[in-house]
Amino acid sequence: MIELHPDQQSWTDNYKLLIGSIVPRPIAFVSTVNNAGDRNLAAFSFFNGVCPKPFIISFAPMRRADGSKKDTLRNIEETGEFVVNIVSEPIAAQMNVTSPTPEFPPEVDEWEVSGLTPTASVKVRPPRVLESPIHLECELVQVLDFGEAQAGAGSLVLGKVVLVHVREDVYHHGRIDPDVLRPVARMAGAEYARATDRFEMPRPRAEDWLRQHGQGDKP
C-alpha cells in the first residue's frame, strides 16, 4: 500500500485524491439569491443528507483559487435560504454549463446560460429549477468554515429542509423511484455516473449471526 500524508501534499493533490476516492457523489444543484434579488445557480458534488427529523442536509462549497467565497455561499450567508434541486439525466448537460472554468463573474445569470426555468418557491425566496424532479427548500442552520481564506479551504453548509417538492411520477407509495428519477452522480474529472446498474443486498439480522455462532438465546 502507498502511504500519502495530506499535510505534506498540495491542496490540488489532496483534491484529486478526494474526488477520485469518494465516488460516486450526488450533486446538489443549488439556487440562491442575494439581498438585491440577483439570482445564482451552481452545482456542488460534496453533498449529502444529515438526519431525517429535523430534516437536515449538507453541502460543502470550496473556496475559489484566490481564496474568496463563491457566490452561492455569500448569498446563503446574506439571506439564510437556498434550494437544492436534484439533478437527473435530462438536465445533466444544462447543469454542467453553469459550472465553467474559470467561473462566471457574479453579473452572469446562470439561469439564462442554462436555459432552465425558474419557478417560485413556497417558503423561501430563491426559485426552484422547474425541470428538476425534486426540490428541497432550505433554511440555513449553520455554516462551518475550514481553513483560512485560501485555495483548498472550504465550508460546510447545513440546511433545514422546510418543504419538499417531488414530481408525481417519481414518488410511489412514499418512496422515490430511481428508474424514473434517473439521477446522475459525479466521479473524478469530467466523468459522471448513472444509477442504472444496481444490485440488492439486504442487511443481515444480528440475531441470525448470534444464533449461528452460539451466542443467541442465552439466559
C-alpha angles and dihedrals in degrees: 000000000000115000116215123187112208093202089059096049134076118259090249092057090048090048091055090050092049098049093042095049104040099061145191098022124192116236126235109204098199124199120194142161131207126228090271091056096250110152129228132185122186140157126234126184097192089086136131148136124272108187139336102230110059084027100231128172131179140206131175122218114195123220119261119256089266091052096252124134120258119249092250093059094044091051093050092049089051099047107018092226140099143151126229111209115197114233119230129181096264092062099033094103092048090050090052095055090059090064108058124159116269096030124251114264115254094260092063113095108220090199090065092043093052098039089226119148121246115215126184120266121222106222104018135047103237113090124242126237103253093204093055114097095217131034126188113199106206141192118204116257101174144333118217115196122207123193130001126292093290142107111287095031121112149171135239113223116202116196134183112225106228098174135014125204116198125181109242097238091054096053120072126168093337095312136099114243106224093197090060095036092054094193123197126210135199124251125177123305113347095338125115132182135221124217094229101109104064135153134193124238112172116214113255123246113247092215091057092056092045091050093048090052096047095254100107132092093021117161 
